[in-house]
């Protein structure tokens, strides 16, 4: 689903208030139970995702909104979620 690799970036690169569209997960992540759980709750390709907050010390975890849910995820997990930044 990634058409132009230069446009995709890890979710961890977005700042609070920025949003993007989920493209998918890194290949290694797709085998881990945590990422299967993310799929179950709506982290699906094409869904809009917005970074709401970063933790003040070390930025871990971050809070994100997908559909109607707000989730806290660790930075190393966010680095494995590929997104394309939405243009304002």
Order of alpha helices (4+ residues) and beta strands (2+ residues): beta-beta-alpha-beta-beta-beta-alpha-beta
